[in-house]
């Protein structure tokens, strides 16, 4: 008897709790240490949600699990272990799944890290952001760089062989020299993966209210910082595989690649998004509504829609051009029944300006300089795509 081929699935779990809110953060989370009751209600709800959702994916094999937030490490090792155990019990796991959790340096200990590693977690993403303690304090970060150094050491001692660090540039009054120093201090920790993000001031955050007086570097200064980082990390053996992400060979984040390369994923917890079985849906940005909805079997989604093929084609352009993997003519035409020639003509024009290039295998990708203006490049490609006539289906 032939068995149906297993499709791969990523699982994302949003942990909506933090010790404190950073000045720039607009992710959904509840701050403060007085959330024990809410944490308990959340844990009960997310476990129930996992049990209910798993039967909907009988022909899927889960090969990545990602705990984001918020601050999963602040939630605690016991809660994370219970959620992952429920996933492992209810879903079919691949033989070597990538299991990531985000952590702040102030909320990890060697015993907790060792416990999580024994439970099956094998990748940690530490929010370092800067090696300048004064800058960390200005941003509202709850840790020092010394704590970050100790956290990396503890992660290695606990057995983690895949350690990622998050850094930010374009910070208030940050000079190029200060950014270089943070980068060098991070490299000294020998991470396997680095995420480097330019600071974006989001409406509704504390930083938004005083953004005009914060001494933020302008766009040109941020661009210089970005290009310097790309060059320096390449020399350090951390290759750029996405606009903001760099990794040693074999250490690119498999879970995040699902988002950029069109894989399927299921999300649990408030604000978690899913792309599963041809539909995209997002959970409400409200912890109380999420917990009540799961328990009472009520609607917990803020949106749910089927995605037409033409829209998927647009997503392919937008997401693939975030990555070094890029786009390929036959892949595009066969997937979406649209001609690639109009896009290729535009890409050739961008290549003449040093913003795009065609790899030896024929795939088109953006250069680091192209990543800096990717919104305008993608906008032009999407305009050309919208004017394309679908290819005739072969009989």
C-alpha angles and dihedrals in degrees: 000000000000116000121215113258114258116244119208123246135188122212124208122193118193114211105198100198134098137170088233139345119257120229093249102036122116097165114121112262142129114236129214140051096265095083099096093118092046090048090054093049091047092050092051091048098047092047090051091046092053091050091051096045100046097075088059090067106050095143097047130097115208109225100164133038121183127188110199136163153073095353114316092188089058089054087061141243095267094057094044091049092051093050093048091046089054091051091049091049097047104036131050107253124206118242094258110022120181106238115188134180129185118230142180116224093238094058104052130089131181093247092050092047092048090050092052092047091053089049091059105269108137106168130056127191112200121200100222098148096171141008091218109097093200090054092047090053091048090053092050093246112161096219144062127230089249087061089051091054091049091047092055090048091049091049091053092047090050089057104260109150094177112063122169127189129202119217132179131207133187090056124162110297090347114160126206089251091053091050091048090052093052090049093050092046090052093048089052087065089062099228121189092217135022129195113198116190130183111229113258117194107222123201112252096032122111090247090058091064093060101024094123091059099038097093093238116181113249125246094269092052091048090050091053091050091050096049091046090053093049091053095044095047092049089056089049092055096256106126121205110243099162135019094272103016133087130177145172114251109293096014104091109131105262093196096054090046087064089065094047098041098044101257124155123258141171123216130207128192132036115322092009113144129212136196105191137147093355096309134099120211137168130203121235118272092238126093096200092050090047094052093044093045094051094047094045094038090240128145112288098171125104091195140004127178143158112241117230117224093248090056090048088054090056091049090051090058095044097045102036091052089058087066139063087235090072128170134313128203102228092041090053096045095047094045099047106016090236128126116255095202097089090053093045091053089055092045090053089054090050090048090058087057093049093250100110138022140190114236123224090259090057098255119135121227138164122254120232087264088051092052088060091061097029094128093063093042093050090045091058092046091050090050090054090046092053089057094049121112113227117251118251113260115245114242 
